[in-house]
Amino acid sequence: MASLMRDLNYLEEYGRGIDLVFSNMRRLGLPRPVFRNSANMFAVTLLSKRFSSLTERQLAVWQVVLNRSRLPAKSIAEQVAVSKPTVVSDLKKLVDLGLVVSVGAGPSVVYEIGSDL
């Protein structure tokens, strides 16, 4: 399919689009795109200025929640390879920004992607 599109002048170069996305996002002061790859799909999420104040670790925490909704802080901490208190602090910032919501209370609280993205 890609070679046909190139032959019809719909593509300039293979892979050049990703480089353009990275450079334009950087030029606009936006965070790097988030790439997700599964068995049947490849998705790219372009993040808004709301994400600009996040650290790389906080972006990683957000990505874990994005990929696997309704997780407790302990599971997120294991996937990001940091302590649970560190993840709880990161999750608080994500909740404050409306990027993640907490569901439940106490030890049974879980986190999912915010509905106002």
N, C-alpha and C positions, 0 to 999 in steps of 0.2 A: 504494500500500500504506500509506504513512504517513498519508494523509488518512483512509483507512478506519479505521486504528487510532485516530486522533484522534477520529473520529466515535463510536467505541465506548468512548471514555474510557480508552484505554490510554496515551495521550500527553497531557501537560499542554500543552507548547509545543514547537514545532520548535526544535531546537538547544539547548534548555535543559539537556539531559543532559550535554553536554560541559562547560558552565559548572559544573554540580554536581560533576562528576568533578574538574575543576581545583581548585575551592574545597575539596573534601573531602581531596584529596591534599595540598594546601598545609596545611590544618588539622592533618592527621596527621603533618606533617613529612616527607612522602614526595616524591620527585622528580616532576617533571611527567610526564604520560603520553607515550608514544612512539607517533606516528601513522605508519602505513605505508599508502600508496595505490598500487595497481597497476591494470592494465587491468580485472581481474575481481574485485578485492576491496578492502576497506578494513578495516584491523586496528588495534586500539588495544591497546597493551601497558601494563599498570599495573605499575610497578616497586616492588620491596620496599625495606625499609630498607637492604639491602646496597648499594643504589645511592646512598644519601643522601650518602656521603662523596665522590662523584665531582663533578668540575667539569663545566661545560657542554661543554667540549672532549672530556673523557673520555667523556661520554655520547654525543657525536657519533661518536667512534671506535668505541664499542660498537655504535652503530646501523649504521655501515658494515659491521662484521663480521656483525651480525645479518642485514642485507639481502643480503650477498654473501659467503657463507662461503668459507673457505680462501683468504685473501688475504695476500700478503707485506706487510711494513711499508711498503715504498715505495709500493705502490698505495693503502694506507690513507692515508698522508701526502698523496698527491695529491688524494684525495677530500675530506679535511678541510682542505686548504690550509695545512699546517704542515710544518715540516722533519721529515725521517725520524728524527733523534735525539729530537725532541719526542714523536713518535708511539711510538717504542720505549719511552720512559719511561712514557707513558700505558698502553701495552699491558702493561708489567710490573705496574702497579698492578691492571689488570683481571685478569691471570693470578693475581696474589697473592690476589685476592678470589674466584677461581674462576668469574669471569664469562666469561672467554675462556681458551682453551688454545692452547699453541703446539705445532705438529706439525712434526717434522723438526729439523734442526740446521744451524747455520752460515748461509750465504747463502740456502739453500733453505727456511728456516723460514717457515711460513705460520700464520695465526691463524684460529681458528674459535670459535664460541660454546661455552661450557663446558656439559658435560652435567648438571651439578648445579644448574641454575637452578631 
